[in-house]
Structure formats: C-alpha cells, structure tokens
C-alpha cells in the first residue's frame, strides 16, 4: 500500500489563446494550445489514518480556504470518501504570471490522492471545478483546451524550445478578463495556428488577452521587446500574463538567441530556458 507520494507539478505556457463567448455564470469560454515546460513545484503527500487534511507551503503562508491544492484534496476526499493527507509544497513557479502554478499544484494533489487511495482516473468534469487550467495540468503534454477547460484534446505540435521571461510585476487574472470585456483583444485563430505551424508555414503565436494585460502591466510589452531584440520572431504572452514566451524550432538558433537575451535582459526580469 502506497503511503507517500512525491511528484513534480509542471508549469504551462499558452502558445495560442482565443477568448470566445462568456457564459451566464460569468466564465469565459476559451480555445487554447497549452504545453507543459520544465519548471515545476514539488508536491509531497502522505496518507493519514484520520480524515485531517494539512497543507504546508515551503517559504510562505497561504489562506487554505482560497488555495486550489487544499480545495482539490477536500473535493476528492468528499467525492471518493478517502482518508486524509499531509501535503507539502515547495514553490518554484512564479505566481500571477500565467504559468498555472496553483493549477499545477492542484493537479498534482489529484494525482497523489489517486495513487494513495487507489482512485479511478479523475475526470475533467470534476477537475474543472477547481480551475480552468486544472484538467490540462492533470494530463500535461501539449494539448488543445476548449470551453472553460473541461475539454482537453491531443494535438500535433512540432518539437520546439522556449524562452520564458517573468516580469517584475504580475497581473490579476480577474482584472485582465474584466478589462478584456471592456476593450476586447485580437482574435487568435487556433485552427489556422495549428495548420501553419504543422505545415511549416510562417505562423504567429497569439493571445486575445495580451492587449488587456499589457494595459494593466506595461512590463509585458517591455519583456516582449527584449525577446524580439534577441531574435525571437514568435513571441506571445502566456495565459492572462504577465510572463512572455519566445519560441524557436532550431536548437542552435535557440541557444544563440537565449545567450543574447541573457546579455540584454535587466536583472528585474527572470529568464527560464525550456
């Protein structure tokens, strides 16, 4: 019987994100291409004999009632009538950056509970109750995600290398969507993006939320400009921001561009190579 699980909770980036309609419950329907990257939190879960659920983040305090990892543990315990767990999380994924850190932790907790208590595969319809990114983070890889996150589909995407820059200041997801509702954003045609990138034609990474997020945090445009100065032709903001991404298919070109990027990037920005 498994009593302790240790997992990596990987961050994600959005290579394309289109905002569609808004449902009556206020949630936006999205169409997005997501991929996991080699930046991760570490999640350890130990089975408890009683029903208590304790969660500790290394390095900072949390409000358990607002924490996605804690909510996931409670939800699964209630749904599947499991015991409790002691959960320890070491954070590395920056918050308020559009990298899916809280969803990654939630998905890792779901995987831990599945293995600790022999649960069936956790359905997307349940995971999406925690957050729109959680179903994807549970499956990982490179996927097309639709609706409010409940539809996760396998997708063909070429091998590529990514430079991810986090900005000095993050942005609030709620504020970004609220401003998007007022000002709108560029359309991101996911079908065209997939056809172009897989057809070896010129393509453009895109994010409908980028305009609104950049209005709230001007550092986003500055970070994108550093990527372009370093030679990255395909750049985009991930999620609701504020991190940005440069994509390169050729490894030699990628290494040259990231080397240049390190030389021009101010210290208040942080570069992740993946």
C-alpha positions in Angstrom: 0.0 0.0 0.0 1.4 3.4 -1.0 1.7 5.8 1.9 3.7 8.7 0.5 3.9 10.2 -3.0 6.3 12.8 -4.3 5.5 14.5 -7.7 6.7 17.4 -9.8 3.9 19.9 -10.7 5.0 21.3 -14.0 4.2 24.9 -15.2 2.5 25.6 -18.5 2.6 28.1 -21.3 -0.1 29.1 -23.7 1.1 29.2 -27.3 -2.3 30.4 -28.6 -5.3 31.6 -26.6 -8.6 32.8 -28.0 -11.4 34.1 -25.9 -14.8 33.1 -27.2 -18.1 33.8 -25.5 -19.0 34.5 -21.9 -21.4 32.1 -20.1 -24.2 33.2 -17.9 -22.2 32.2 -14.8 -19.5 34.8 -15.8 -16.9 32.3 -17.0 -15.3 32.8 -20.4 -15.1 30.0 -23.0 -11.6 29.7 -24.4 -9.8 27.9 -27.2 -6.1 27.4 -26.4 -2.9 25.4 -27.2 -1.0 24.7 -23.9 2.2 22.8 -23.3 4.0 22.0 -20.1 7.5 23.2 -19.5 10.5 22.2 -17.4 9.7 24.5 -14.5 8.0 22.9 -11.5 6.8 22.9 -7.9 7.4 19.8 -5.8 4.4 18.2 -4.1 4.7 15.6 -1.4 1.6 13.9 0.0 1.5 11.5 3.0 -1.5 9.4 3.8 -3.2 10.0 7.2 -5.1 7.4 9.2 -7.6 10.1 10.2 -9.5 12.4 7.9 -7.5 15.5 8.5 -6.0 17.4 5.5 -3.0 19.6 6.3 -1.2 21.6 3.7 2.1 23.5 4.1 3.9 25.6 1.5 7.6 26.0 2.0 8.5 29.6 2.2 5.2 31.4 2.5 1.8 31.5 4.2 -1.4 30.6 2.5 -5.1 31.1 3.0 -6.2 27.4 2.9 -9.8 28.3 2.1 -8.7 30.0 -1.1 -5.9 27.5 -2.0 -6.6 25.3 -5.1 -4.4 22.4 -3.8 -6.4 22.3 -0.5 -9.7 22.6 -2.3 -8.7 19.7 -4.5 -7.9 17.5 -1.5 -11.2 18.3 0.2 -13.2 17.7 -3.0 -11.6 14.3 -3.7 -12.0 13.3 -0.1 -15.7 14.1 -0.2 -16.3 12.6 -3.6 -14.4 9.3 -3.1 -14.7 9.0 0.7 -11.0 8.8 1.2 -8.9 9.4 4.3 -6.8 12.5 4.9 -3.3 13.6 3.9 -0.4 15.8 4.9 0.6 17.8 1.9 3.9 19.7 1.5 4.5 22.0 -1.5 7.8 23.7 -2.5 7.1 26.5 -4.8 9.2 27.4 -7.8 6.6 28.5 -10.3 6.1 32.3 -10.1 2.6 33.5 -9.2 0.5 36.0 -11.2 2.5 35.1 -14.3 0.1 33.0 -16.4 2.2 29.9 -15.8 -0.5 27.9 -14.0 1.3 27.4 -10.7 -1.8 26.9 -8.5 -3.5 24.7 -11.1 -0.3 22.6 -11.3 -0.3 22.1 -7.6 -4.0 21.2 -7.6 -3.5 18.7 -10.4 -0.5 17.1 -8.6 -2.6 16.7 -5.4 -5.3 15.0 -7.5 -2.6 12.5 -8.8 -1.3 12.0 -5.3 -4.8 11.1 -4.0 -5.4 8.8 -6.9 -2.3 6.8 -6.1 -2.6 7.0 -2.3 -6.2 5.8 -2.3 -6.4 3.7 -5.5 -8.9 6.1 -7.1 -10.1 5.9 -10.7 -8.8 8.4 -13.3 -10.1 11.8 -12.1 -12.5 13.2 -14.8 -12.0 16.6 -16.4 -15.6 17.5 -15.4 -14.6 17.3 -11.7 -11.1 18.9 -12.0 -12.6 21.9 -13.8 -14.5 22.8 -10.6 -11.1 23.8 -9.2 -10.0 25.9 -12.1 -10.0 26.1 -15.9 -6.3 25.1 -16.2 -6.5 22.1 -13.8 -7.7 19.4 -16.2 -4.9 20.2 -18.6 -2.3 20.3 -15.8 -3.5 16.9 -14.7 -2.9 15.4 -18.2 0.1 17.6 -19.3 2.0 17.4 -22.6 0.8 19.6 -25.4 -3.0 19.8 -25.8 -5.8 21.9 -27.2 -8.1 23.0 -24.4 -11.6 24.2 -25.0 -14.6 25.6 -23.2 -14.0 26.5 -19.6 -11.2 23.9 -19.5 -13.3 20.8 -19.4 -12.3 19.6 -23.0 -8.7 18.5 -23.3 -7.6 17.1 -26.7 -4.4 15.7 -28.0 -2.8 17.9 -30.7 0.1 17.8 -33.1 2.8 20.4 -32.4 6.4 20.4 -33.5 9.3 20.0 -31.2 10.4 23.4 -30.1 12.4 25.4 -27.5 11.0 28.2 -25.4 12.5 31.2 -23.6 10.1 32.3 -20.8 10.5 35.7 -19.2 8.7 36.7 -16.0 8.1 40.4 -15.4 8.8 42.3 -12.2 5.1 42.8 -11.5 2.3 40.3 -12.1 -1.3 40.9 -13.1 -4.6 39.8 -11.7 -6.5 37.3 -13.8 -9.8 38.8 -12.9 -8.7 42.3 -13.7 -7.4 41.1 -17.1 -10.7 39.5 -18.0 -12.7 42.4 -16.8 -10.6 44.8 -18.9 -10.9 42.4 -21.9 -14.7 42.5 -21.6 -14.5 46.3 -21.9 -11.8 46.8 -24.5 -11.6 43.4 -26.4 -8.5 42.0 -27.9 -7.0 40.5 -31.0 -8.6 37.3 -32.4 -6.4 34.2 -32.2 -7.4 31.6 -34.8 -6.3 28.3 -33.2 -7.2 26.2 -36.3 -5.0 28.5 -38.5 -2.2 28.5 -36.0 -2.1 24.7 -35.9 -2.3 24.4 -39.7 0.5 26.9 -40.2 2.9 25.6 -37.6 2.4 22.0 -38.7 2.5 22.9 -42.4 5.9 24.5 -41.9 4.5 27.9 -43.0 5.0 31.2 -41.3 2.9 31.3 -38.1 2.0 33.7 -35.4 1.6 32.8 -31.7 -1.3 34.8 -30.3 -3.3 35.6 -27.2 -6.5 37.5 -27.1 -5.8 38.7 -23.5 -2.4 40.2 -24.3 -3.7 43.7 -25.1 -5.7 44.0 -21.9 -2.9 42.6 -19.7 -0.3 44.9 -21.3 -2.6 47.9 -20.4 -2.5 46.8 -16.8 1.2 46.0 -16.7 3.5 47.8 -19.2 6.3 45.5 -18.3 4.7 42.9 -20.5 5.5 44.9 -23.7 9.0 45.6 -22.5 9.6 41.8 -21.9 8.3 41.1 -25.4 10.6 43.7 -26.9 13.6 42.0 -25.2 12.7 38.7 -26.8 12.4 40.4 -30.2 15.8 42.2 -29.7 17.3 38.8 -29.1 16.0 37.5 -32.4 12.8 35.6 -31.4 10.3 36.1 -34.2 7.5 34.2 -32.5 6.6 35.7 -29.2 3.5 35.8 -27.0 2.2 36.4 -23.5 1.1 33.3 -21.7 -2.3 32.9 -20.0 -3.5 36.1 -18.5 0.1 37.3 -18.0 2.5 38.6 -17.1 5.1 36.1 -18.3 6.0 36.1 -22.0 7.4 33.4 -24.3 9.7 33.2 -27.3 9.6 30.1 -29.4 12.3 28.6 -31.7 12.3 25.3 -33.6 16.0 25.2 -34.2 18.1 24.3 -31.1 21.3 26.0 -32.4 19.4 29.2 -33.1 17.6 29.0 -29.8 20.9 28.7 -27.8 22.3 31.8 -29.7 19.2 33.8 -29.0 18.9 32.9 -25.3 22.6 33.8 -24.9 22.0 37.2 -26.4 18.8 37.6 -24.3 20.8 36.9 -21.1 23.1 39.8 -22.0 20.4 42.4 -22.6 17.8 41.4 -20.0 17.7 43.7 -17.0 18.1 42.0 -13.6 14.5 42.6 -12.5 13.3 40.2 -15.2 13.9 36.5 -14.9 14.6 34.1 -17.8 13.7 30.4 -17.8 15.0 28.2 -20.6 13.0 25.1 -21.5 
